[in-house]
Amino acid sequence: MSTQKEYALIAILATAALVGILPAFAQSPADTGVANANTFSSTESQILPISVSTDKNVYDRQSTINVTGHVLEPIIGQTVTMKVSDPIGNVVEIHQLTVDNNGDFQTTINTSSPLWTVSGTYTIYVQYGAQQGLRTSTTEFTIPGGGETSCTSQQLSATLGSELHCIDYSVDGGIASGAILDTSSKSLTVNIRADNDGQITLNIPRSVLDSKAGEKDDSFLVLVDGQERDNFTDVPGTDTRALTIPFEAGSEKIEIIGTQIVPEFGQIAALVLVIAIISIIAVSAKTGLRFMPKY
């Protein structure tokens, strides 16, 4: 194969990755022979080339989804690519899954991820093999509800455009009436009505808002009604940072400014790029494609 053709193939694979659609996922079930695992759940004699299912059909926003599947006649070293799309087509999860000697694979998904903001039917796509041996399947599950009702009474509803993020909190001396995330200022603004002097504690997920100096934690900038405060406490955890911020009677707004905020596309783009690289390597191994020209 000529050098030009080699680079053209790499470009095609990279382009497919950047738009978040792998070759098998770019086609409809009718084109690829995709079978929905739920369709065959009542036909025990039906043996699918690849199948996938979840332990339930409906989940809330604080659930762990157990995903299991089976590949007929597995190939040693060949992995299953799994992609999860929300009801409007956004990719919210991508995984490479190992298949055991019996052809079984499994993983878990946490619906509390900040990327899972849309209510409705989610679709799991799985792909196994490459080129002529490509096998795919899908299954679906539902996350009902939407709007602020998705957060519990112990959680603060923080919006980012049309997205909703739920933050565990407690408040004394006032009432918190919602919050707004701002990507441009990397900030979380909490609206409060303070009848008395008090304090608010926010257990902020690092995936939503964080403050870093390189790999180390850095201090947040905290403002109460526009005035900088340094009399707050910050207790860092593995996945969250718990901030306790005092306020005075009559306070209306608390602003917390960090260095990292929930990404809109960056995290998914990185995941898809990883899948693209894996796909390129797999094709290279099977076809003998060279990435560097021979001299």
C-alpha positions in Angstrom: 0.0 0.0 0.0 1.4 3.4 -0.9 2.3 6.0 1.7 -0.5 8.3 0.5 -3.1 5.5 1.0 -1.8 4.7 4.4 -2.1 8.3 5.6 -5.5 8.5 4.0 -6.8 5.6 6.0 -5.4 7.0 9.3 -7.1 10.3 8.5 -10.4 8.6 7.9 -10.2 6.7 11.3 -9.2 9.9 13.1 -12.1 11.9 11.6 -14.5 9.2 12.6 -13.2 9.4 16.2 -13.5 13.2 16.4 -17.2 13.1 15.6 -17.7 10.4 18.2 -18.9 7.7 15.9 -17.1 4.5 15.3 -17.6 2.7 11.9 -20.2 0.3 13.2 -22.1 3.0 15.0 -22.4 5.1 11.9 -24.9 2.7 10.4 -28.4 1.9 11.3 -29.4 -1.5 12.8 -30.9 -2.4 9.4 -27.5 -1.8 7.7 -25.3 -3.8 10.1 -27.6 -6.5 11.3 -27.6 -5.0 14.8 -29.8 -6.9 17.2 -31.3 -5.4 20.3 -30.6 -7.8 23.2 -34.1 -7.0 24.7 -35.7 -8.2 21.4 -34.4 -11.8 21.9 -34.8 -12.0 25.7 -37.9 -14.2 25.3 -36.3 -16.6 22.7 -33.9 -18.7 24.6 -32.9 -20.7 21.5 -31.7 -17.6 19.6 -27.9 -17.4 19.8 -26.6 -14.0 18.9 -23.0 -13.3 17.6 -22.9 -10.6 20.4 -25.4 -9.7 23.0 -25.6 -7.1 25.7 -28.1 -6.4 28.6 -28.6 -4.4 31.8 -29.8 -5.7 35.2 -32.8 -3.3 35.1 -34.8 -1.3 32.6 -35.2 1.9 34.7 -32.6 3.7 36.9 -32.5 6.9 38.9 -29.6 9.4 38.9 -27.8 7.7 41.8 -27.6 4.2 40.4 -25.0 1.7 39.4 -25.9 -0.1 36.1 -24.6 -3.6 35.8 -23.9 -4.3 32.1 -23.3 -7.9 30.9 -22.9 -9.5 27.5 -21.7 -12.5 25.6 -19.7 -13.0 22.4 -20.1 -16.1 20.3 -16.7 -17.8 19.5 -14.5 -15.1 21.1 -11.0 -14.4 19.7 -8.1 -14.2 22.2 -7.0 -10.6 22.7 -10.0 -9.1 21.0 -11.9 -6.6 23.1 -15.5 -5.3 23.0 -16.0 -1.5 22.4 -19.0 -0.1 24.3 -20.6 3.3 23.8 -23.5 4.8 25.7 -25.6 7.6 24.1 -28.2 9.7 25.9 -31.7 10.4 24.5 -30.5 13.3 22.3 -27.5 11.4 20.9 -24.6 12.7 23.1 -22.0 10.1 24.0 -21.8 9.8 27.8 -19.6 6.7 28.2 -17.0 4.8 26.2 -15.3 1.7 27.4 -13.0 -1.1 26.1 -14.1 -4.4 27.7 -12.2 -7.6 28.1 -13.9 -10.8 27.0 -13.1 -14.0 29.0 -12.5 -17.4 27.6 -16.3 -18.2 27.8 -17.1 -15.2 25.7 -18.5 -13.2 28.6 -17.9 -9.5 29.3 -19.2 -7.1 32.0 -18.8 -3.6 33.4 -20.6 -1.1 35.6 -21.8 2.5 34.9 -22.6 5.2 37.5 -25.5 7.4 36.6 -24.4 10.1 39.0 -21.8 11.2 36.4 -22.2 14.9 35.5 -22.6 13.9 31.8 -25.9 12.1 32.5 -28.1 15.2 32.6 -30.9 14.3 30.1 -33.9 12.3 31.1 -35.3 9.6 28.8 -34.0 6.4 27.0 -30.3 5.7 26.9 -28.8 3.3 24.4 -25.8 1.0 24.9 -23.9 0.0 21.7 -21.4 -2.8 21.7 -19.0 -3.7 18.9 -16.7 -6.7 18.5 -14.3 -7.6 15.7 -13.1 -5.5 12.8 -13.8 -5.1 9.1 -15.5 -8.2 7.7 -15.8 -9.8 11.1 -17.6 -6.8 12.7 -20.4 -7.8 15.1 -22.6 -5.3 16.9 -25.6 -5.2 19.3 -27.6 -2.7 21.3 -29.8 -2.5 24.4 -31.7 0.4 26.1 -32.6 1.6 29.6 -34.4 4.7 30.9 -33.7 7.5 33.4 -37.0 9.2 34.1 -37.7 12.6 35.4 -35.9 15.9 34.6 -35.5 19.4 35.8 -34.8 20.2 39.4 -36.9 17.2 40.5 -33.9 15.1 39.7 -32.1 16.5 42.8 -33.1 15.4 46.3 -34.1 17.8 49.1 -30.5 17.4 50.4 -29.0 18.5 47.1 -28.5 21.8 45.5 -29.6 22.1 41.8 -26.7 23.7 39.9 -27.4 24.4 36.2 -25.0 24.8 33.3 -27.1 25.9 30.3 -29.6 23.1 29.9 -27.6 20.7 32.1 -28.4 19.9 35.7 -25.8 18.9 38.4 -26.9 17.9 41.9 -24.6 19.0 44.8 -25.0 17.6 48.3 -25.3 20.5 50.8 -26.5 21.7 54.2 -27.2 25.3 55.3 -27.8 27.0 58.7 -29.2 30.5 59.1 -30.7 30.8 55.6 -32.0 29.1 52.5 -30.2 28.1 49.4 -32.4 28.7 46.3 -30.3 27.2 43.5 -27.0 27.7 41.8 -25.4 28.4 38.4 -22.2 27.0 36.9 -20.2 29.3 34.6 -17.6 27.8 32.2 -16.1 31.1 31.3 -15.3 32.1 34.9 -15.0 28.5 36.1 -17.3 29.3 39.0 -20.3 28.1 41.0 -22.7 30.8 42.2 -25.1 29.9 44.9 -28.1 32.1 45.6 -29.1 32.3 49.3 -31.6 34.1 51.5 -29.8 34.7 54.8 -32.2 35.6 57.6 -29.4 35.2 60.2 -25.7 34.8 60.4 -24.9 31.2 59.4 -22.9 28.9 57.1 -23.3 26.6 54.1 -21.5 23.4 53.4 -21.2 22.3 49.8 -19.9 18.8 48.9 -18.7 19.7 45.4 -17.8 16.8 43.0 -14.4 17.3 41.5 -15.9 16.4 38.2 -18.1 19.5 38.4 -15.7 22.1 39.9 -12.2 21.8 41.2 -9.1 24.0 41.8 -5.7 22.7 40.9 -2.1 23.9 40.7 -0.6 21.3 38.5 -1.5 17.9 40.0 -2.0 19.4 43.5 -5.1 20.9 45.1 -5.2 24.7 45.1 -7.4 27.0 47.2 -10.7 28.2 45.8 -11.5 31.9 45.5 -14.6 32.5 47.6 -16.7 35.7 47.4 -19.8 36.5 49.5 -21.8 39.3 47.9 -18.7 40.2 45.9 -16.3 40.4 48.9 -13.4 37.9 49.0 -13.4 35.6 52.0 -10.7 33.5 53.5 -12.5 32.2 56.6 -13.9 29.1 54.9 -12.8 25.5 55.4 -12.0 23.1 52.5 -11.9 19.4 53.2 -10.6 17.6 50.1 -11.7 14.0 49.4 -11.0 11.6 46.6 -14.0 12.6 44.4 -15.3 15.7 46.2 -14.3 18.8 48.1 -16.4 19.9 51.1 -16.4 23.7 51.5 -18.0 25.3 54.6 -18.5 29.0 54.1 -19.8 31.4 56.8 -22.1 34.3 55.8 -23.9 37.2 57.5 -27.5 38.0 57.7 -28.7 39.6 54.5 -26.2 37.8 52.3 -27.6 37.0 48.8 -24.8 35.4 46.7 -21.9 33.1 47.3 -19.4 32.6 44.4 -16.8 29.8 44.4 -14.1 30.1 41.7 -11.8 27.3 40.7 -9.5 26.3 37.9 -11.4 23.3 36.4 -15.1 23.0 35.6 -17.3 20.2 34.1 -16.4 19.9 30.4 -19.0 20.1 27.7 -17.1 18.1 25.1 -13.5 17.8 26.1 -13.8 14.7 28.2 -15.8 12.8 25.6 -13.4 13.9 22.8 -10.5 12.5 24.8 -12.3 9.2 25.3 -13.2 8.9 21.6 -9.6 9.7 20.6 -8.4 6.8 22.7 -10.9 4.5 21.0 -9.7 5.8 17.6 -6.1 5.0 18.4 -7.0 1.5 19.6 -9.0 1.0 16.3 -6.0 2.1 14.2 -3.7 -0.3 16.1 -6.2 -3.2 15.6 -6.5 -2.5 11.9 -2.7 -2.3 11.6 -2.2 -5.6 13.3 -4.7 -7.4 11.1 -3.8 -5.9 7.7 -0.1 -5.2 8.1 -0.7 -1.5 7.5 2.5 0.6 8.0 2.3 4.0 9.7 5.7 5.1 8.5 6.9 5.0 4.9 9.7 2.6 4.0 12.8 4.1 2.6 
